[in-house]
Amino acid sequence: MKISGNIISINEKGRLIVRNIAMKFDPVLKTGNQVYSKTV
């Protein structure tokens, strides 16, 4: 991860981790409807 001013850049290795964290805050996923793909 690189923070430069107002920009946060995530490299390929960190992308899956950030996605998993973001999924915890997604209100649509809490409904139980599988609208998005799961992470592997």
N, C-alpha and C positions, 0 to 999 in steps of 0.2 A: 504494500500500500504506500502511496505517495501523496502527501498533502502539499499543495502549492497554491497559496492564496485561498480562493474560493472553490478550488477544484480538488476533488479526491479521485485519484486513479487507482484502480485495483488491477493487479496482474492476474494472469490465468490461474495460478495456483490458489489465489485468495478468492477467486470469483465464486466458487462453490460454497465456501464458508460464509461469505457475505449473503449469498442467496438463502442459505438455510436460516441465518439470523433474521433476514427480512421476512421470511415466511411466518415466523412467530408473531409478527405484528400485522399480518394480513387478515382483515376482518372477514373476507370471503371464505378463507380456508376454515374458519371457526364454525361455519354453517354446516360443514360436512359434505358439501357439494364439491366434487372433484372437477373443478373447472380448469385448473392449471396442471401441468405435469409435475410429477414428484421428482425430487433429486435422487440420484443414485447413490 
